[in-house]
Amino acid sequence: MKNFINILEENNELIRIKEYVNPELEITEITDRVSKSGGGGKALLFENTGTAFPVLINAMGSNKRICLTLGTDNLDKIGEEIETIFRQLTRPRENIWKKLKLLPLLKTMGSWMPKVVSGKGRCQEVIHKNPDLDILPVLRCWPEDGGRFITLPMVITRDPENNARNVGMYRMQLFNKTTTGMHWHPHKTGARHYNLYKAMAKKMPVAVALGGDPVLTYSATAPLPDNIDEYMMAGFLRKKKVDLVKCITNDLEVPAEADIIIEGYIDPDEELAWEGPFGDHTGFYSLPDWFPKFHVTCITNKNNAVYPATIVGIPPQEDAWIIKATERIFLMPMKLTMIPEILDMDMPPEGVAHNLTIIKINKTFQGQTQKVMNAILGAGQMMFAKIMVITGKEIDIHNYQELANYIFENVVVPGDLHYSKGPLDILDHSSTQFAYGSKLCIDATNTIAKETVKQSLFSKIEIDKILKYAGLEQKISGVNVSLLRKKIPALFVSIRKNDHEQPHETGQYLLDKVSVPGIKLLVLVDHGMDMNDISLLVWVAVGNIEPERDIRVNKTETKTYCLIVDATRKSKHDQFEREWPNVIVSDDTTIKTIDKKWNTLGLGKFVHSPSTKLKKMLFPGGAGVIDK
């Protein structure tokens, strides 16, 4: 970690903050401003936290810093190296001499395997046998959080049947000085290990590593197949084995160079704890639920250790760059093992990993899009993908304006919209059923437009007509026509939703009244949205919908179509029985505190709080929304 901090500083990617900043809410508010200030801002080292440990945050929060983390100048090179190794290992070899040529590669790969070393590691230079989690500068991130959370832990568990190790990343809420929650979702390997220990009626040893080489932290987030050691992934990325040492109070192994180790156990026979809420990476609060309790038996640390943290919330945040690295690294394994026709993939930050995925393929036969869709939905954590757009090879899917035009030119409704159902991330708040709902695959691979009416170019007169009508209609509170001005036939409208009229009816009414031909997508959002921020609008649109329930096809007399998308909050009036979470914003007191001290922190030009413009999006009820 110290070495990485030096690398960040040498590359002008770090700001040291020497004045005291409270880990409760204030570090989050500063980090949120910096991470949204363009290109991810800088990494921040808070040197005065009221504890013996500085806090490093936003360390991987830009393209440059995630590349520094992984030791590359281009994320695609890692995928290319995986492809080279894979092809060398799988190439047919007819005789013993050709097979012997593999030995140097196998020896190199062997040097990446983790190794348990004798004695104590640097992570055990200081041993706290009477552990107290309050010695750590654990953050309380957002105002409605249920408490303070360890946000960047490498949680180490072992399969009791085959001894396979797993390193996962699960948030940990502090309950008291020696107890935390362990928020692992049902599909996670840690949860599977927990269930095995529960069936055996045995206590489950757990160790948590914080800090050390940041490539370890990245590897804990990587979507590796079950029973594939994350430390081997770290060894491959760093071209150097990870040294491990035995814990002091259990038999697990931990990285010798980690900054801080928290040792303990989970008793599967113990009652679960009420954990949360927590401001999550979706940009909404994840609401409280029951999770296991982790009991701390020992804390160890390096001399001069640094406490690593991250915050998540409305994108973009640091996790967007981690997701981008995963997108680039794991594209090649997907191509080589499951989907040979895949050419490229893009996971926009607005999609917060699972809500929106763009896939480019080399299409050569009918039905290939559906084949790819089904393969991706069966590929590990990609099973949570909610909206998937599949394009042909002729488009740059990372140029979003070109991509949007391409989609609207090629997609034919309803034939190119394919709905299915399956598991959703448990953090998805839009689905009628918990962790299960509809998905949409949009087939944009048709390179010959089949529309009978040419796409409108949206004249100034037509756009002014929309704006004039929107200003006169009481039920409409705002409109974004920026995409229409770019010749993209999509319109965002905020509405004052009432209990007597469904949003789709409002959308149909609007289309009939405005009567502007060529609009192919009308997205309806709640009153209070910042209608000038297209990124924010896209984030809300893909986050708030369950596709099959919320997308309607409007057919016109000219045989064109318009998709009306209801991206408003759902309530009992919509036959939605689940609690709806609130968006994540800072409180006024924290914003004012940071405003006052900004110029004393060495952060450069003043940056306004991103939360200020989001306040109008809040509904009454705290972390969860209460129906009127």
C-alpha positions in Angstrom: 0.0 0.0 0.0 2.8 2.5 0.9 4.5 1.6 -2.4 1.2 2.2 -4.3 0.7 5.5 -2.5 4.2 6.6 -3.7 3.4 5.5 -7.3 0.2 7.6 -7.1 2.1 10.6 -5.9 4.8 10.2 -8.5 2.1 10.2 -11.2 0.3 13.3 -9.7 -2.7 11.2 -8.8 -2.8 11.7 -5.1 -3.9 14.5 -2.7 -2.8 14.4 0.9 -5.3 15.9 3.3 -3.6 16.8 6.6 -6.4 18.6 8.4 -8.8 16.4 10.5 -11.8 15.1 8.6 -14.5 13.0 10.3 -14.8 9.5 8.9 -18.6 9.8 9.6 -20.1 11.4 6.5 -17.4 14.0 5.9 -14.9 11.8 4.0 -17.8 10.6 1.8 -18.9 14.1 1.0 -15.4 15.2 -0.1 -14.8 12.0 -2.0 -18.1 12.3 -3.8 -17.3 15.8 -5.0 -13.8 14.8 -6.1 -14.8 11.5 -7.9 -17.5 13.4 -9.9 -15.2 16.3 -10.8 -14.1 14.9 -14.1 -12.2 11.8 -15.1 -12.5 10.4 -11.6 -10.6 13.2 -9.8 -7.6 12.2 -7.6 -7.0 9.6 -5.0 -7.3 11.0 -1.5 -5.2 10.2 1.5 -6.8 11.5 4.7 -3.9 11.6 7.2 -5.8 12.9 10.2 -8.8 10.6 11.0 -8.9 10.7 14.7 -7.2 7.3 14.8 -3.7 5.9 14.3 -4.6 5.0 10.7 -4.8 7.2 7.6 -7.6 6.5 5.1 -6.9 6.0 1.4 -9.9 6.3 -0.8 -10.7 6.7 -4.6 -7.4 4.9 -5.2 -8.6 3.1 -8.3 -11.1 5.7 -9.4 -9.8 6.7 -12.8 -8.6 5.0 -16.0 -5.0 6.0 -15.1 -5.2 4.7 -11.5 -6.9 1.4 -12.3 -4.1 0.9 -14.9 -1.5 1.7 -12.3 -3.2 -0.7 -9.9 -3.0 -3.6 -12.5 0.4 -2.7 -13.8 -0.5 -1.9 -17.3 -1.0 1.1 -19.6 -3.9 -0.4 -21.4 -6.6 -2.7 -19.8 -7.1 -4.5 -23.1 -3.5 -5.9 -22.9 -4.4 -8.1 -20.0 -7.2 -9.7 -21.9 -4.8 -10.2 -24.9 -2.3 -11.9 -22.6 -5.0 -14.3 -21.3 -5.8 -15.1 -24.9 -2.2 -15.8 -25.7 -1.8 -18.2 -22.8 -5.1 -19.9 -23.5 -4.1 -20.5 -27.1 -0.7 -21.8 -26.2 -2.2 -24.3 -23.7 -4.9 -25.5 -26.0 -2.9 -25.8 -29.3 -2.7 -29.4 -30.5 0.7 -30.9 -30.0 1.4 -34.1 -32.0 4.7 -35.3 -30.3 6.6 -35.2 -27.0 9.0 -32.4 -28.2 6.2 -30.0 -29.0 4.6 -30.8 -25.6 7.9 -30.2 -23.8 7.9 -26.6 -25.2 5.0 -26.0 -22.8 7.3 -26.5 -19.8 8.6 -22.9 -19.6 5.0 -21.5 -19.7 3.9 -24.0 -17.0 6.8 -23.0 -14.9 5.9 -19.3 -15.3 2.3 -20.0 -14.4 3.5 -22.0 -11.4 5.3 -18.9 -10.1 2.0 -17.1 -9.9 0.5 -19.5 -7.4 0.1 -18.3 -3.8 2.6 -19.7 -1.3 2.2 -20.1 2.5 5.4 -19.0 4.2 6.5 -19.8 7.8 6.5 -17.3 10.6 4.6 -14.1 10.9 4.0 -11.6 8.1 4.3 -7.8 8.1 0.5 -7.7 8.5 1.2 -9.1 12.0 3.8 -6.6 13.3 1.2 -5.3 15.7 -1.2 -7.8 17.4 -4.3 -6.8 19.2 -5.4 -9.9 21.2 -8.2 -7.9 22.9 -9.7 -6.6 19.6 -11.5 -3.3 19.3 -12.8 -2.3 15.9 -13.1 1.3 17.1 -9.3 1.6 16.6 -10.1 1.7 12.8 -11.4 4.8 11.0 -14.4 2.9 9.6 -16.7 5.2 7.5 -20.3 6.0 8.0 -20.9 6.8 4.3 -24.4 8.2 3.9 -27.0 9.8 6.2 -29.5 7.0 6.2 -26.9 4.2 6.6 -27.6 1.8 9.5 -24.1 2.5 10.9 -20.4 2.5 10.0 -19.3 0.0 7.3 -16.1 -1.6 6.3 -16.4 -1.1 2.5 -13.2 -2.6 1.0 -12.7 -5.9 2.8 -11.1 -9.0 1.3 -13.2 -11.6 3.1 -11.4 -15.0 3.2 -13.3 -18.2 3.7 -12.7 -21.9 3.0 -14.9 -24.7 1.6 -15.1 -27.2 4.5 -15.5 -30.1 2.0 -12.5 -29.5 -0.4 -10.5 -26.8 1.4 -10.8 -24.5 -1.6 -10.2 -20.9 -0.6 -12.4 -18.0 -1.6 -11.7 -14.2 -1.4 -14.8 -12.1 -1.8 -15.8 -8.6 -1.0 -18.8 -8.1 1.2 -19.7 -5.0 3.2 -19.4 -5.3 7.0 -21.5 -3.2 9.3 -20.0 -2.5 12.7 -22.5 -3.6 15.5 -20.0 -3.2 18.4 -16.3 -3.4 19.1 -16.0 -7.1 18.3 -19.0 -7.8 16.0 -20.0 -6.9 12.4 -22.5 -8.0 9.9 -21.5 -10.1 6.9 -23.5 -9.0 3.9 -23.0 -11.8 1.4 -25.8 -12.3 -1.2 -27.2 -15.9 -1.7 -25.4 -16.4 -5.0 -21.9 -15.6 -3.5 -19.3 -18.2 -2.7 -19.0 -17.0 0.9 -22.7 -17.7 1.4 -22.3 -21.1 -0.1 -19.5 -21.9 2.3 -21.6 -20.6 5.2 -24.5 -23.0 4.2 -22.0 -25.9 4.2 -20.8 -25.1 7.7 -24.4 -24.7 8.8 -25.2 -28.2 7.5 -22.2 -29.5 9.4 -23.2 -27.6 12.6 -19.6 -26.2 12.7 -18.4 -22.7 13.4 -17.0 -21.0 10.2 -13.5 -19.4 10.4 -13.3 -16.1 8.6 -10.5 -13.6 8.0 -10.7 -10.2 6.6 -7.7 -8.5 4.9 -7.5 -4.7 4.4 -5.0 -3.0 2.2 -1.7 -4.4 0.9 -1.0 -4.5 -2.8 -4.2 -3.0 -4.4 -4.2 -5.8 -7.0 -5.3 -8.1 -4.2 -8.3 -5.8 -3.6 -9.2 -5.9 -7.3 -8.9 -9.6 -7.5 -11.4 -10.0 -4.6 -14.0 -8.1 -6.8 -13.3 -10.1 -10.0 -16.1 -12.5 -11.2 -13.9 -15.6 -11.1 -15.5 -19.1 -11.3 -16.2 -20.9 -8.0 -13.0 -22.6 -6.6 -10.6 -20.5 -8.7 -8.2 -18.9 -6.3 -8.3 -15.1 -6.3 -4.7 -15.0 -5.2 -3.7 -16.8 -8.4 -5.4 -14.0 -10.3 -3.5 -11.5 -8.3 -0.3 -13.4 -9.0 -1.0 -13.4 -12.8 -1.7 -9.7 -12.8 1.4 -8.8 -10.8 3.6 -11.6 -12.2 4.6 -12.5 -8.7 3.2 -15.0 -6.2 1.2 -13.8 -3.2 2.9 -14.8 0.1 0.4 -16.0 2.7 0.8 -16.5 6.5 -1.3 -18.3 9.0 -3.7 -16.3 11.1 -3.1 -16.0 14.9 -6.5 -17.3 16.1 -7.7 -19.6 13.2 -6.2 -21.8 10.5 -6.9 -19.5 7.5 -4.1 -17.9 5.5 -3.9 -14.2 4.8 -1.7 -12.0 2.6 1.6 -11.3 4.4 1.8 -7.8 3.0 -1.8 -6.7 3.9 -2.0 -3.6 6.1 -4.7 -4.8 8.5 -6.1 -8.3 9.3 -9.3 -8.9 11.2 -9.7 -12.6 12.4 -12.8 -14.2 13.6 -15.6 -16.6 13.0 -19.3 -16.9 12.2 -21.5 -19.3 14.1 -24.2 -20.6 11.7 -26.4 -21.7 14.6 -26.6 -18.1 15.8 -29.6 -15.9 15.0 -29.1 -13.6 12.0 -28.7 -9.9 12.6 -30.7 -7.0 11.2 -28.2 -5.3 8.9 -28.5 -2.1 6.9 -29.7 0.1 5.3 -26.6 1.1 3.2 -26.1 3.6 0.4 -25.2 1.1 -2.4 -23.6 1.1 -5.8 -27.0 1.2 -7.5 -27.3 4.9 -6.3 -30.2 3.8 -4.1 -30.2 2.5 -0.5 -30.2 -1.2 -0.1 -32.8 -1.8 2.6 -32.3 -3.7 5.9 -32.3 -7.5 5.9 -31.1 -10.5 8.0 -27.4 -11.5 7.6 -24.9 -13.5 9.7 -22.8 -12.0 12.5 -19.0 -12.0 12.3 -17.3 -12.2 15.7 -13.8 -10.7 15.9 -11.1 -12.7 17.8 -8.0 -10.7 16.9 -6.8 -7.7 14.9 -3.3 -7.4 13.5 -1.7 -4.7 11.4 1.6 -3.4 9.9 3.5 -0.7 11.5 2.3 2.5 9.8 -0.6 0.7 8.2 -3.1 2.5 6.0 -6.9 1.8 6.1 -8.4 1.5 2.6 -12.0 2.5 1.9 -14.3 3.2 -0.9 -17.7 4.8 -1.3 -20.5 3.8 -3.7 -23.6 5.7 -4.7 -25.0 7.6 -7.7 -22.5 7.1 -10.6 -19.8 7.8 -11.4 -17.9 6.6 -8.4 -14.7 4.5 -8.0 -16.5 1.3 -8.7 -17.2 2.4 -12.2 -13.5 2.1 -13.0 -13.2 -1.3 -11.3 -16.2 -2.5 -13.4 -14.5 -1.1 -16.5 -11.3 -3.2 -15.8 -13.4 -6.3 -15.3 -15.2 -5.6 -18.6 -11.9 -5.4 -20.5 -10.2 -8.3 -18.7 -13.0 -10.8 -18.8 -14.2 -10.1 -22.4 -11.5 -12.4 -23.8 -12.2 -15.4 -21.5 -15.9 -15.1 -22.4 -15.0 -15.1 -26.1 -12.6 -18.1 -25.8 -14.7 -20.3 -23.6 -18.4 -19.5 -24.4 -19.2 -17.0 -27.1 -16.7 -17.0 -30.0 -18.7 -14.5 -32.0 -18.4 -11.8 -29.3 -16.2 -8.9 -30.5 -16.5 -6.2 -27.8 -18.5 -5.3 -24.7 -19.4 -2.1 -22.9 -20.9 -1.6 -19.5 -21.8 2.1 -19.2 -21.4 3.6 -15.7 -25.1 4.6 -15.8 -25.9 0.9 -15.8 -24.1 0.2 -12.5 -22.8 -3.1 -13.7 -26.0 -5.1 -14.3 -28.7 -2.8 -15.6 -27.3 -2.1 -19.1 -24.8 -4.0 -21.1 -23.8 -3.5 -24.8 -22.5 -6.5 -26.7 -20.9 -6.4 -30.2 -20.9 -9.6 -32.2 -19.9 -11.0 -35.6 -23.3 -12.1 -36.8 -23.3 -14.9 -39.3 -26.6 -16.8 -38.9 -30.3 -16.2 -38.0 -31.0 -16.5 -34.3 -27.4 -15.8 -33.3 -28.5 -12.8 -31.2 -30.7 -15.0 -29.0 -27.9 -17.6 -28.7 -25.5 -14.9 -27.5 -28.2 -13.5 -25.1 -28.8 -16.9 -23.5 -25.0 -17.6 -23.2 -24.3 -14.3 -21.5 -27.2 -14.8 -19.1 -25.6 -18.1 -18.1 -22.2 -16.6 -17.6 -21.6 -16.2 -13.8 -22.6 -12.8 -12.6 -23.8 -11.8 -16.0 -27.0 -13.7 -15.1 -28.1 -10.5 -13.4 -28.0 -8.4 -16.7 -31.3 -6.6 -17.0 -31.1 -4.8 -20.4 -28.8 -6.0 -23.1 -28.2 -4.4 -26.5 -26.6 -6.6 -29.1 -25.1 -4.9 -32.2 -23.3 -6.0 -35.3 -19.6 -5.5 -36.0 -19.9 -2.3 -37.9 -20.3 0.1 -35.0 -18.1 1.5 -32.2 -20.1 0.6 -29.2 -18.1 3.0 -27.0 -19.2 6.0 -28.9 -22.6 6.4 -27.3 -24.0 9.0 -29.8 -23.1 6.8 -32.8 -24.5 3.8 -30.9 -27.8 5.4 -30.2 -28.3 6.4 -33.8 -27.3 2.9 -34.9 -29.9 1.3 -32.5 -32.8 3.5 -33.6 -32.0 2.9 -37.3 -31.7 -0.9 -37.0 -34.2 -2.0 -34.4 -37.6 -3.0 -35.6 -40.4 -3.1 -33.0 -41.7 -5.5 -31.7 -39.7 -8.2 -33.5 -36.3 -7.1 -32.2 -37.3 -6.9 -28.6 -36.8 -10.2 -26.8 -38.1 -10.5 -23.2 -37.1 -13.2 -20.8 -37.2 -13.8 -17.0 -34.5 -14.8 -14.6 -32.5 -13.9 -11.5 -31.8 -10.3 -10.7 -29.3 -8.8 -8.3 -30.9 -8.6 -4.9 -30.1 -4.9 -4.9 -32.4 -4.4 -7.9 -35.3 -2.4 -6.4 -37.5 -2.3 -9.5 -38.6 -5.9 -9.8 -42.1 -6.9 -8.6 -40.6 -10.0 -7.1 -37.4 -10.0 -4.9 -34.3 -10.9 -6.9 -36.3 -12.2 -9.9 -37.9 -10.4 -12.9 -38.0 -9.7 -16.5 -35.1 -8.9 -18.8 -34.9 -7.3 -22.2 -32.5 -8.1 -25.1 -32.6 -5.6 -27.9 -31.4 -7.0 -31.2 -29.8 -4.2 -33.1 -27.9 -6.4 -35.6 -30.2 -5.7 -38.5 -28.0 -3.6 -40.8 -30.8 -2.9 -43.3 -33.4 -0.6 -41.9 -36.9 -2.0 -42.3 -38.8 1.2 -41.3 -41.4 2.4 -43.8 -41.1 6.0 -42.7 -37.8 7.8 -42.7 -36.5 8.9 -39.3 -37.4 12.6 -38.6 -34.5 15.1 -38.3 -36.5 17.1 -35.7 -36.6 20.6 -36.9 -36.3 23.6 -34.5 -40.0 24.2 -35.1 -40.9 20.7 -33.9 -38.6 20.9 -30.9 -40.0 24.3 -29.9 -43.5 22.8 -30.2 -42.6 20.1 -27.7 -41.1 22.6 -25.3 -44.1 25.0 -25.6 -46.6 22.3 -25.0 -44.6 20.9 -22.0 -44.6 24.3 -20.5 -48.3 24.7 -20.7 -49.3 21.2 -19.4 -49.6 21.0 -15.7 -48.9 17.3 -15.3 -45.5 17.8 -17.0 -42.8 19.4 -14.8 -39.7 19.1 -17.1 -38.4 17.9 -20.5 -35.1 17.1 -22.0 -34.8 17.5 -25.8 -31.0 17.4 -26.0 -31.1 14.0 -27.8 -33.6 15.2 -30.4 -31.2 18.1 -31.2 -28.6 15.4 -31.9 -31.0 13.7 -34.3 -31.5 10.9 -31.7 -35.3 10.2 -31.5 -35.5 9.9 -27.7 -37.4 12.3 -25.4 -37.2 12.4 -21.5 -40.2 13.9 -19.7 -40.7 14.4 -15.9 -44.3 14.1 -14.7 -46.3 14.9 -11.6 -47.6 11.4 -11.1 -51.1 10.9 -9.7 -53.0 7.9 -8.4 -55.7 8.1 -11.1 -53.6 8.0 -14.3 -50.9 5.6 -15.1 -47.7 7.1 -16.6 -48.1 5.2 -19.9 -51.5 6.9 -20.3 -49.8 10.3 -19.7 -47.1 9.4 -22.3 -49.8 8.4 -24.8 -51.6 11.7 -24.1 -48.4 13.7 -24.6 -47.6 12.0 -27.9 -51.2 12.6 -29.2 -51.1 16.3 -28.2 -47.6 17.1 -29.4 -48.0 15.1 -32.7 -44.4 15.3 -33.6 -43.6 12.3 -35.9 -40.4 10.3 -35.5 -40.1 10.1 -31.7 -39.2 6.4 -31.0 -38.5 6.5 -27.3 -40.4 8.5 -24.6 -39.0 8.0 -21.1 -41.1 9.2 -18.2 -39.4 10.1 -14.9 -40.5 11.5 -11.6 -41.0 15.2 -10.8 -37.8 16.6 -9.2 -35.3 15.1 -11.6 -32.5 17.4 -13.0 -33.7 17.3 -16.6 -30.5 18.9 -17.9 -28.3 15.9 -16.9 -28.7 13.1 -19.5 -26.4 10.8 -17.7 -28.6 11.0 -14.6 -31.7 10.4 -16.6 -30.3 7.3 -18.2 -29.2 6.0 -14.8 -32.7 6.4 -13.4 -34.3 5.0 -16.6 -32.5 1.7 -16.5 -32.5 1.4 -12.8 -36.2 2.1 -12.1 -37.8 -0.3 -14.7 -38.7 -3.9 -14.9 -38.7 -4.2 -18.7 -41.8 -6.3 -19.4 -43.9 -4.4 -16.9 -42.8 -0.9 -17.7 -42.2 -0.7 -21.5 -45.2 -0.3 -23.8 -45.2 -0.1 -27.6 -47.3 2.8 -29.0 -48.2 2.3 -32.7 -49.1 5.3 -34.8 -51.2 5.8 -37.9 -48.0 6.1 -40.0 -46.9 2.6 -38.9 -44.0 3.9 -36.9 -43.5 3.0 -33.2 -42.7 4.7 -30.0 -41.6 2.9 -26.9 -43.2 4.5 -23.8 -41.0 3.7 -20.7 -42.4 4.2 -17.2 -39.3 5.0 -15.1 -41.1 6.5 -12.2 -41.2 5.2 -8.7 -43.6 2.4 -8.2 -46.0 2.1 -5.2 -49.1 0.3 -4.1 -51.1 2.3 -6.6 -49.1 0.5 -9.3 -49.7 -2.9 -7.6 -46.1 -2.8 -6.3 -46.0 -4.2 -2.8 -42.2 -4.0 -2.1 -40.7 -1.0 -0.3 -39.0 1.4 -2.7 -35.5 2.8 -1.7 -34.5 6.4 -1.7 -31.7 7.9 -3.8 -28.5 8.5 -1.9 -27.6 12.1 -1.1 -25.6 13.9 1.6 -27.4 15.8 4.4 -27.4 19.6 4.5 -25.3 19.8 7.6 -22.5 17.8 6.1 -22.6 19.7 2.9 -22.3 23.0 4.8 -19.4 21.7 6.9 -17.4 20.7 3.9 -18.3 24.0 2.1 -16.7 25.9 5.0 -13.6 23.8 5.3 -12.9 23.1 1.6 -10.3 25.9 1.1 -8.3 24.5 4.1 -8.0 21.0 2.8 -5.7 21.6 -0.2 -8.2 20.2 -2.7 -7.8 23.0 -5.2 -10.7 24.7 -6.9 -14.0 24.6 -5.0 -16.4 21.8 -6.1 -20.1 22.0 -5.3 -21.8 19.0 -3.7 -23.3 16.7 -6.3 -26.1 16.1 -3.7 -27.4 19.6 -4.0 -29.2 19.1 -7.3 -30.5 15.7 -6.3 -32.4 16.8 -3.2 -35.6 17.2 -5.1 -35.5 13.5 -6.0 -35.9 12.4 -2.4 -39.2 11.0 -1.2 -40.3 11.1 2.5 -39.4 8.1 4.5 -35.7 7.9 5.1 -33.8 5.0 3.3 -37.1 3.5 2.3 -40.0 5.4 0.7 -43.3 5.6 2.5 -46.5 5.7 0.3 -48.8 8.6 0.8 
